[in-house]
Amino acid sequence: MTWPNLTPRQQAMLIDSEPDDVTGTEGVGIELRTGADYAVAKALERRKLGHRQGPGGFLPGMYWNNATGLAVRAAVITDEAEG
């Protein structure tokens, strides 16, 4: 099941923005390098699964999962393992 109806690129970005190794909950940022990356990040942000920032400032354009995004990430990984 592709929960919640995520495209393959959205699933990949959600999975790549994994929990950090210190708290196990905060998302690890994904650098947004192309217009397509920004489009995927915007789609995830509209679904309330994370947020994006930049470009500008100290960091390039970045995407991070939020708590909901990390929960969906865990569900997607579980679905893939069972499928």
Backbone torsions as a table, in degrees:
resi	resn	phi	psi	omega
1	MET	NA	134.2	177.7
2	THR	-94.8	82.1	-174.5
3	TRP	-86.6	135.3	-17.1
4	PRO	-90.1	79.4	-179.4
5	ASN	56.5	51.0	179.3
6	LEU	-87.9	145.0	173.8
7	THR	-71.6	163.5	176.9
8	PRO	-57.1	-38.9	178.5
9	ARG	-67.2	-38.3	177.6
10	GLN	-65.8	-43.7	177.4
11	GLN	-59.2	-44.6	-177.8
12	ALA	-62.0	-43.9	179.9
13	MET	-66.8	-40.2	178.8
14	LEU	-61.3	-42.8	-179.5
15	ILE	-71.3	-38.9	-179.1
16	ASP	-66.2	-28.8	178.2
17	SER	-86.8	77.0	-172.2
18	GLU	-85.5	165.0	175.7
19	PRO	-62.1	149.2	179.4
20	ASP	-77.0	163.7	-175.5
21	ASP	-83.6	-2.6	179.8
22	VAL	-94.7	-55.9	-177.6
23	THR	-96.1	-23.7	-177.0
24	GLY	76.4	2.4	-177.8
25	THR	-125.9	-36.4	-176.4
26	GLU	-74.5	139.7	-177.3
27	GLY	-73.7	147.4	173.1
28	VAL	-90.1	129.2	-175.7
29	GLY	-70.1	149.2	176.1
30	ILE	-113.7	128.2	178.7
31	GLU	-74.0	132.1	178.5
32	LEU	-96.7	112.4	-173.2
33	ARG	-104.7	-24.1	-174.7
34	THR	-128.5	168.0	175.2
35	GLY	-60.2	-35.9	178.2
36	ALA	-64.5	-39.0	177.0
37	ASP	-61.0	-43.1	179.2
38	TYR	-63.4	-40.0	179.9
39	ALA	-62.1	-42.7	178.4
40	VAL	-64.6	-45.7	179.7
41	ALA	-61.8	-40.7	177.9
42	LYS	-63.2	-40.4	179.0
43	ALA	-63.7	-42.4	177.7
44	LEU	-66.0	-38.5	178.8
45	GLU	-64.4	-41.3	177.4
46	ARG	-61.4	-31.3	178.3
47	ARG	-82.7	1.6	179.1
48	LYS	65.3	34.1	-179.3
49	LEU	-102.5	-0.2	-179.9
50	GLY	173.5	-168.0	177.5
51	HIS	-145.9	158.9	179.6
52	ARG	-123.2	160.0	-177.9
53	GLN	-144.8	149.4	171.5
54	GLY	84.1	-167.0	1.3
55	PRO	-73.9	165.9	-179.0
56	GLY	126.2	166.6	-179.4
57	GLY	70.7	-149.0	-176.7
58	PHE	-78.7	-25.9	-177.1
59	LEU	-110.6	150.6	170.8
60	PRO	-71.0	-176.3	174.1
61	GLY	-59.4	132.1	-176.2
62	MET	-135.0	153.5	172.9
63	TYR	-125.5	137.1	174.6
64	TRP	-131.1	141.1	169.6
65	ASN	-69.7	151.1	168.4
66	ASN	-104.0	-170.3	-178.2
67	ALA	-60.1	-40.9	178.7
68	THR	-65.8	-42.4	177.9
69	GLY	-60.6	-39.8	177.8
70	LEU	-66.9	-35.6	177.6
71	ALA	-67.6	-42.9	177.4
72	VAL	-65.2	-39.3	177.2
73	ARG	-56.5	-46.3	179.0
74	ALA	-61.8	-40.0	179.3
75	ALA	-66.3	-41.4	178.9
76	VAL	-63.7	-44.0	179.7
77	ILE	-63.6	-41.3	178.4
78	THR	-63.3	-44.6	178.0
79	ASP	-59.8	-42.3	179.3
80	GLU	-65.3	-39.0	-179.3
81	ALA	-68.3	-33.9	-179.4
82	GLU	-81.5	-25.5	-174.8
83	GLY	-83.7	NA	NA
